[in-house]
Amino acid sequence: MRTRLTEAPAFAGAAITRPFEEPDRLPCQRIAAEAARSSYAAAMPDLAFDGQDPLEAVDQRWVALWDGRIVGFVDLVGNHIANLFVDPSAQGRGVGTMLITLVERETIGDLTLSVFTANRRARALYQRLGFEVVSDGLVPFRGATKRVWRMRKARPVMARYRLVVFDFDGVLADSADWMLRTVPVIAEEFGLARLTRHELQALRGAPTRAVVRALRVPAWKMPFIARRMRQLSTAAAGDIVRFPGAIELLQRLKRQGVVTAVVSSNGEAAVRSVLGEEAVAAIDHLDCRVSLFGKAARLRRLTRKTGIAPDASLYVGDESRDIDAAAEAGFHSAAATWGYSRVEAFSRSRPTVTVGSIEALGDWLVGR
């Protein structure tokens, strides 16, 4: 994001924001100390701000740069703005507003912050940006007790995407153990490489095409193997369970007006059996029996069918081929690491986000 700021001799041009990097640490410590001295030295003479204090541990941190120089930063813990510091020489020129705007763009739901009652200028800024004082109280700070205003900006919860598409196996259905049991059966039936369970476990950290190579699967056999896998999955549907939280996530998205779909290589009978009627009722589109590397075409077909643009759409998958298909179709992507593949399997695919649980995915999509 680029924002034009009021030009000044020391800061000509435009400011930009970016995520914090390790070389930014000392400049940020200096800015925190100088901004704190500027705001609080007179009101809090009992405290020292010398630039030696380490930066706090936070969830996310962004910096603002002006002409290549760091002039401010903002810290976020969940949806709470833990710190906002602007270099005194750059204050009053829109840097703080730019950083708050960035936080609003990167989060969903209400934002909160606390500001010392000694800093009326900061309170006025936050009020101009839509924050309201909800309470005040005492907090411990550097061995002393100081009074703060607790402020909140209420924002209606809106989902990040208009269309969210899920893979089935490894995302909504916990089929990893079934897969590990079934691959040796398929290998024997189709004359593939016979791998030990340990070797199969190791392949959970490999991209899909590396798995195909390790099993020595000829391309001409893939359609027959896929058909046989669907048959075995349907027969074993009673042994495959739905991941906890799957129904709640689907229903949560539906309440937000998000269009949902499942695009899977598995058969529709197995998908319906494992998910159950309640979950299926929350899904707008089921597209099953997709070829191993044919998901991109199905995703494009979904955008035509729904009228929702690819850049407003997300595909959630647990294999690198899912992430690659999303990129090919112009979708954003979420790599689900609670399923079959481990996080390292996605190292080359560059998903939009990597998520460790269904609950975390829901929070990321529509907020807490």
N, C-alpha and C positions, 0 to 999 in steps of 0.2 A: 504494500500500500504506500502510495506517495501522497504527501500533503504539502501544498505550498504554504510557507509560513511568512510572516512579516519579515522583510529583509532588513538586515542590520550590517554594519561594516564588518563585524567579526563573523557573521553567519550569512553570507550571501548564498543565494540559490535555494534548493529545496531540501527538506528533511525526509528521511526514510526510516522505517522500522524494520527490524529483523530479530530472530531469536538470539538469545544470549549465547556467546561463545566463550571458552575458557580465557582467552587473552583479554576479554572485557572485564575480568574480575577486579583488577586494581583500579581502572578508571571508574568503575561503578562504586567501589568502596570510597573513592575520593569524592565523587558526586554526592553520595549519601551523607558523608560527613559535612561537606560544605553546605548542602541544602538544609541539613538539620541545624547547623550553626546559624544560618541565615534566618530560619524560622523560629528557633527556640532558645537561642543563646540568652536573650533578654528575659524571657518568661521562665526559663529553667536554668538559672545560673549554677545550680548544684550539679549539673551534668556536663560531662566532657564529650566533645565530638571531634576525635583526632584522626579519623580515617584509618585507624588500625582495626576496627571491629570487622569481623568476617561477615560476609553476606549470609542472610538467613537461608535455611533449606526450604525450598518452595517447589510447587508442582511445575510452574512455568515462569519464565522470565524473558522479557523482550527489552531491547534497547532502542533508543532513538539516536540517529546520527545526523549531523548537520555538517555538510562539507567534509565528510569522512571522520568527524570527531564525535565521540559519544557525548550527548548532552542530557541524557535522562534514561531512566529505566522504570519498569513496572513489574511487580511480582504478583503471582496469582497462586492461591491455595484453594483448590476446588473452585468455587465461584466467589471467593472472598479476595478482594484486592488487598494484599498484605502490606505492600509498600508502593509508593509512587514518589520518585525523587527526580527533580529537574535541576540541572546546573544553574546556580543563581544568575550567571551571566546570560542564560537563555530563557529565564522566566518571563512570563507575560507575552510570549510570542507564539503560543499555541502548542508547545511541545506536550504539556500535560494533557490537553484535550485530545491530541493525536493518539497518545498512548491509551487513554480511556476508550477512545473509539475503536482501537485495535482490540482491546479486551472484549468489548461488546461484540465485535465481529467473530471472535474466536470462542465464545461461550454461548450457552443456551440457558434461559431462565434468569431469575433474579440475581442481581449483583449486590454484594455487601462490602462495606469498608468501615474503618474506624479512624477518626481524626481527632487529634488533641484539641481540647477546647481553647488552648492558647493560640491555635492556628485558624483564626477566623477567615483569613484569605483563602485557605484551602477549602474550608466549608462553603464559602461563597461559590468557588469554582464548581464543586460537586453539585451544589444546588442548581446552578445554571445548566448542568449536564443531566438533571433529572433525578438526582438522589434526594431523599428526604431523611431527616433525623427521626429515628424511631425510638431512641432511648439515649441516656447518658449514664456513665458509671465510672468507677475507678478501676484501673488496670495496673499491674506491676510493670515497671519499665526501668531497666538499668539499676535495680536495687532500690528504686523509689516507687511511690504510688502516684499516678497521674490520672486526671479525669479526661475522658474521651466522649465524643459524640459517636453513636453507632448509627450508620446511615445505610439505606437500602434503595436500590432502584428496581422497582417492580417491572418485569418484562413478561409479556405473554409467551408461554412456551410454544415454540414452533419447531417442527422437525427440520433437520438439515436437508432432507431430500424428499421429493414428491413421489418417487418410486424406489422401493427397496426390494431387491430380489435376493432370495436365499438359495444356496445349494442345499441339498437334503442331507446326504450322508456326511457326518462329521460337523455339521452346523446345527441342524435341528434334531438329527437322529444320532444317538451314540452307538455307532456301528463299527468302531475301531476293532474291538475284540472279534466280532464276526468276520471282519475283513482279514485279520491275521489268521483266523482258522480256515478261511475259504481260499485264500491265495494258493496254498499248497495243493488243494483239491483241483483248482483250475490248472495249475502247473502240470500236474500229472495227467489230466484229461487232454490237455492241448500240447503236451510235449515241450513245456517251457523249462527254464532253468529252475532247479529245485533248491530253494534257499532255506536255511535254518530260520527258526523263529527269531534268533538273535540278529541275523542278517536282515530279516524283514523289519524288525524294530529299528535298526539303524537307518533303513530307507525312509523312515518317517521324517527324517530331516533333510531329505533329498527332493529336488524338483520332480515333477511328474514324469518328464521325459527321461530323467536319469533312472527312475524306477522301471520304466518300460524297457530301457536298455539293459538294466541288471537282470530282468526276467527273460531277456532275449525274445521279445514278442514281435513276430513278423507283422507288418502292417496289414497284410491280407487277413490275418486271423482276428484282428481287433473287433470287427462287427459280431463275429461268432462268440468271442469271449464275452462281449458286452451282453449279448442275448442270454448266455448261460448264467452270467452274474445276476441278471434281473430275475431269472427263474429261481435261482438259489435264494436271493434276497426275499422274494415273495413267499417262498416256502418257510423261511426262517423269520418272517415278520414278527411272530410272537416272541422271539428271543431278542429282538432289537428294541430298545426303549428310546423314548423321546427325552431330550435333555431337559432337566428342570429349568423352568423359566421360559421355555419356548412359547408356550401358549400365552403367557403374560406379555411377552414382547410383541407377539403378533397382534394381540388385542390392544395393546398400548398404541401401536402404530395406527391401527384402524381408527381408534378414537381421535387421533390427530389428523385424520383425513389422508393418511399416506396410502398409496396404492401398493399392495404387496403381491409377490409372486414367488413361486418355486420353479427353478430351472434345474433339472437333475438328469443324470444318466440312468437313474433307477426307473423302475416301472411305476405307473400311477397307482396300481393296486397296493404295492408295498408302501408307497408314500402315505396313502390314505389310511392304511391299516396301522402304521406306526404312529402317525400324528394324532389320529382320532378325529371324530366329528367336530369337536369344539375348536380344535386348532385349524382344521380345514375350512371351517366357516369364516375364519378371520383372514383367509387367503383369497385374493381376487383372481389370481391366474395360476394354473398348474400346467407346466410344460415339461413332460417327462420323456424318457426314452431318447435322450439327446446323445449323439455320438461323443466319443471320448474327447475329441478336440473340436466339437461343433457348437460350443456354447455361445461363441461370439455372434453367430448368425441368429440364434434364438433370442439373444438379448436385443439385437437390432430389431427383430420382428416385434418384440414387446414394446419398444419405443414407438413403432408405427401403430401398433394396436391401441396403445394408451394415449398417444399424442403427447407424451412427456419426453422432453429432450434428454439426450444422454447425459449432459452435464448436470442435470437435476436428478440423476439416478445413481443408485449404489448397488453393487453386487457383493454379497457376502459369501465367501468360499473358504474352504479349508485346504486347498491344494494350489500349487503354483499355476496350474493350467486355468483355474478359476480367475486368478488375478490377471493372467495374461489375456484371457477372453474378455474381461472387463475393459482392459486397456484397448484392445482391438476394437471393441464396440463403442469406445468413447465414454464408458462409465467410470465413475469413481469406484474404489474397491476397498473392502475390509477383509483382512486376513484373520480368520478365526483360528486361534491356537488352542482352543479347548477340544478340538476334534481329532482328526487323524494325524495331520502333519504338525511337526514342531516348528517353532519360529524360524529356525535357520533355513527351512525349505523355501522361505519367501525372500531370501537375501537378494536375489537378482530380479525379482518381479516388481519391487517397489510399490506395494499397495498404498492407498491413500492413508490408511490407518491399520495398525495391528492391534487386535483386541484379545484379551485373555479370558473373557467370560461373557455369557449372554447378558448378564446384568450390566456389565461395563459397556457393552454395545448399546443397550437401551439408553443408558445414561448419556452416552456420547451422541446418540441420535436425537433424543428428545429431552434431555436434561433430567435431573433428579426429581 
